[in-house]
Amino acid sequence: MIERSLREIASSLAERRISSVELTRLYLDRIARHNPALNAFITIDEEASLAQARAADERLRRGDAGPLTGIPIAHKDIFCSEGWLTTCGSRMLANFVSPYDASVIARFRAAGAVLLGKTNMDEFAMGSSNETSFFGPVRNPWDLTRVPGGSSGGSAAAVAARLAPAATGTDTGGSIRQPAALCNLTGMKPTYGVVSRYGMIAFASSLDQGGPLARSAEDCAVMLSAMAGFDDRDSTSLDRPAEDFFRDLVSDRGSRPLSGLRIGLPAEFFDAGCDREIIELVDAAVADYRRLGAETVSISLPNMRLSVPAYYVIAPAEASSNLARFDGVRYGYRAAEYHDLIDMYRKTRAQGFGAEVKRRILIGTYVLSHGYYDAYYLQAQRIRRLIANDFAEAFRQCDVIAGPTSPTTAFRLGEKAADPVQMYLSDIYTIAVNLAGLPAVSIPCGFAAGLPAGLQLIGNYFTEARLLDVAHRYQMVTGWHLQHPRGFDSED
Ligand code: GLN
């Protein structure tokens, strides 16, 4: 059961070969057994999950089921979930039980999916290793001494260890794709505005986007079809017709299904900054794509090297403003002792936020302050435009851009924690995509010294269905995405 696709699980449920309660139990038991080693979940509420499973079984009995009815799904603890603790990985929200559902959660609820648990994450999604979580680091199921990536590391570890069939994540600078790469999963960051941000705790509002972390492109298509859609409660949600992201995946196009597809290979992606073994695996994947009929073209993204510096001005600027709401007055943590209002604010924020979050608030406040705004913030916005223009130019020459997702495989816990710049460079291949607002997917493309590596495919705006199809065609002829870590089998 734990290796079945979401569509196969849905048919098992529809045909009554298993009930949602049995399925939910199975995953809750796996979580009880394996989560202590991984720390992938912050909150589990067996009774609440089983109650949803019973309701789903009722729906299945009535014949009123959709593709996700009765399937347990784990959610990153950044999505407000009514009646559930929603911590965003922070002490600041360690006592916050959300009074409402994020739109993404509401959509899964309406689809009849079971909320399996809330997953661990870097504090306020700031990080690339899950080490900034107030609830402790998550461990990578492929090697427990290594990080799962971040910030959606709990979701990635949970799905990789088969503690959940699929999960949600959010991606501000790489937080879906990088953990997908480090844990051998398929993860997609949609076009900015495709998935509602309502109730998704804000980090950098112009960059944040929710998306799926799953075992295959096919599963991502099922997940994204549930997550995407217009929402008038998010002012940046795009009013587009509802889309079935699965539609292209089922067509039979013979042995060269991708003929006519032009894959752009940016010179900047294959430079010395990436581990040699990863470049070799990406090259081999590109060769597989040629066999599927695709042609490759050399392209250039000349301003990509400026993406990390521009991001580390823009994202902290937005974060410093978004995080101003955590002041101990309305909700969340409040310092136990203080003598006046200002002292309460100070102590609450000093005690409630961790070091990385404070660093970002300080940087963000600095770059927005009088006298520095033009020099840093405006300049970064100009670079952002140049990066978007580079992609626009590239998409005149190709349909999809391919390259590595992460410059390294999973690194050791503690290896980069003391050096923020090294940590920031983990996202060198993913950040430009967020700055431009484009969709991208990471898919497993092989192993280096036993650790998974990811191939990133970037598409033009609103080409999610195409990207998932391109990913799926590769997964039909390769088995990398089917590999799973040892020690988490059904019998273990
Ligand atoms: N690692 C990047 C950061 O720390 C991106 C995180 C994310 O995508 N949420 O900001």
Residues whose N, C-alpha, C, O or C-beta is under 5 A from the ligand:
A	BS01	LIG	A125 M126 G127 S128 G150 S151 T170 D171 T172 G173 G174 S175 D427
